[in-house]
Amino acid sequence: MRQAQTLNEAQLRRVIKYTRSRRHQVRDETIILTSFYAGLRAKEIAALTVGNVFDEDGAVREQFILSAAQSKGGQTRTVYLNQRFRKALLEYSACIRITDPKRPLFVSQKGGHFSANTMCQLFLDIYKAVGFKDASSHSGRRTYITRLANKGVGVRLLAELAGHSHISTTQRYIDVNSEQLSEAVELL
């Protein structure tokens, strides 16, 4: 099975620009950003609640715990949110009701949580419309891990952020390209 395409900054901007033309533009943009800036799987994004990311006062948390039921493999893990992503979540909060912490963070057209499959389909629809045939719901996650690796974050930290039990799993997510190889040999 082929790995999901990693996206560069220009490609991510194209995706974001496209989401802004959709019916649920703010929701869809925030879903994409959740994938790229928190490295969450589609299943995990679908399972998020308002209480995961917003505190009782409506402020965006700096980190939150994904429960075993929300994550893959039945393991709880802490998700850390960078400043750029917290700003996007704050903007999103203006479009939703954040008074009920059990409410889905991303509401489907039927009014409840997305299913994992429906969330995957949303990603595929967006990427297909932008012209990325190898991108999938895992593209944001692979891009998240690859970008952090390229900035010098060690594989042990990456495994923890990704919720992987084994660093060998994390290593498979890191995309390598010819530009990176050329820059690496220049370090000598």
C-alpha positions in Angstrom: 0.0 0.0 0.0 1.4 3.4 -1.0 1.9 6.0 1.7 -0.1 9.1 1.8 1.4 12.1 0.1 3.1 14.7 2.2 2.3 18.3 1.3 4.6 21.3 1.2 3.5 24.8 2.3 2.3 25.9 -1.1 0.2 22.7 -1.5 -1.3 23.2 2.0 -2.2 26.8 1.1 -4.0 25.4 -2.0 -6.0 23.1 0.1 -6.9 25.8 2.6 -7.9 28.1 -0.2 -10.2 25.4 -1.6 -11.8 24.7 1.8 -12.8 28.4 1.9 -15.0 27.9 -1.1 -16.9 25.0 0.4 -20.3 25.1 2.2 -18.8 24.4 5.6 -15.7 26.5 5.0 -14.6 27.2 8.6 -15.3 23.7 9.8 -13.5 22.1 6.9 -10.4 24.4 7.1 -10.2 23.7 10.8 -10.4 19.9 10.2 -7.5 20.2 7.7 -5.5 22.3 10.2 -6.1 19.7 12.9 -4.6 17.1 10.7 -1.5 19.2 9.8 -0.9 21.0 13.1 -1.8 18.3 15.6 -1.0 15.2 13.6 -4.2 13.5 14.4 -5.7 10.6 12.5 -9.1 11.0 10.9 -10.7 8.7 13.6 -9.2 11.0 16.3 -10.4 14.2 14.6 -13.9 12.7 14.2 -14.0 11.8 17.9 -12.9 15.2 19.2 -15.3 17.0 21.5 -15.6 20.7 22.4 -14.3 19.9 25.9 -11.1 18.3 24.4 -9.9 21.6 23.0 -11.8 24.3 25.0 -11.7 24.8 28.7 -14.8 25.8 30.8 -14.1 29.5 30.1 -14.0 28.9 26.3 -10.3 29.4 26.1 -8.3 27.1 23.8 -6.2 24.6 25.7 -2.4 24.4 25.1 -2.7 20.6 25.4 -5.4 18.0 25.9 -5.8 14.3 26.5 -7.1 12.0 23.9 -8.9 9.2 25.6 -8.3 5.5 24.8 -11.7 5.4 23.1 -10.8 8.4 20.9 -7.4 7.1 19.8 -6.0 4.2 17.9 -4.8 1.2 19.9 -6.7 2.0 23.0 -3.9 4.2 24.4 -4.5 7.7 25.9 -2.1 10.4 24.8 -1.5 14.1 25.3 -1.9 16.3 22.2 0.0 19.5 22.2 -1.3 22.5 20.3 1.0 25.2 18.8 0.2 28.8 18.9 -0.8 29.0 15.2 -3.3 26.2 15.6 -4.7 27.5 18.8 -5.4 30.8 17.0 -7.3 28.9 14.3 -9.3 27.0 16.9 -10.2 30.3 18.6 -11.5 31.6 15.3 -13.4 28.4 14.8 -15.0 28.8 18.3 -16.9 31.9 17.0 -18.8 29.6 14.6 -19.8 26.9 17.0 -21.5 26.4 20.4 -18.8 25.7 22.9 -21.0 25.6 26.0 -21.5 21.8 26.0 -18.1 20.1 26.5 -19.5 16.7 25.3 -20.6 18.2 21.9 -18.7 17.1 18.9 -16.0 19.6 17.9 -16.8 19.0 14.2 -20.5 18.4 13.6 -21.5 16.3 10.5 -24.4 17.3 8.3 -26.5 14.9 10.4 -25.8 16.9 13.5 -23.5 14.5 15.4 -20.0 13.2 15.3 -18.4 12.3 12.0 -17.7 8.6 11.7 -14.1 7.7 11.0 -15.1 6.7 7.4 -17.0 9.9 6.7 -14.0 12.0 8.0 -11.7 10.0 5.7 -14.1 10.7 2.8 -14.1 14.4 3.6 -10.4 14.5 3.3 -10.4 12.5 0.0 -13.1 14.8 -1.5 -11.1 17.9 -0.6 -7.8 16.5 -1.9 -9.4 15.2 -5.1 -10.9 18.6 -5.8 -7.5 20.2 -5.4 -5.9 17.6 -7.7 -3.9 15.6 -5.3 -4.5 12.0 -6.2 -2.1 10.5 -3.7 -3.2 12.5 -0.7 -5.5 11.0 2.0 -6.6 11.6 5.5 -3.2 10.5 6.6 -1.4 13.2 4.5 -1.6 15.8 7.3 -0.3 13.4 9.8 2.7 12.4 7.6 3.4 16.0 6.8 3.3 16.9 10.6 5.8 14.2 11.5 8.0 14.9 8.5 8.1 18.7 9.1 9.0 18.2 12.8 11.8 15.7 11.8 13.1 18.2 9.2 13.4 20.8 12.0 15.5 18.5 14.0 13.0 17.0 16.4 14.3 13.6 17.5 12.4 10.4 16.6 11.7 9.6 20.2 9.8 12.9 20.7 8.1 12.4 17.3 6.9 8.9 18.4 5.5 10.4 21.6 3.7 13.2 19.7 2.3 10.8 17.2 1.2 8.2 19.8 3.4 5.5 18.4 4.6 2.7 20.7 7.6 2.0 18.5 10.0 4.5 16.8 10.2 2.2 13.8 6.6 3.1 13.1 7.4 6.8 13.3 10.4 6.5 11.0 8.1 5.2 8.3 6.2 8.4 8.4 9.2 10.6 7.7 9.4 11.5 4.1 12.8 12.1 2.5 13.3 14.1 -0.7 16.3 15.0 -2.9 16.4 18.6 -1.5 16.8 17.3 2.0 19.6 14.9 0.9 21.5 17.7 -0.8 21.2 19.9 2.3 22.4 17.0 4.5 25.6 16.4 2.6 26.4 20.1 2.7 26.6 19.8 6.5 30.0 18.1 6.1 
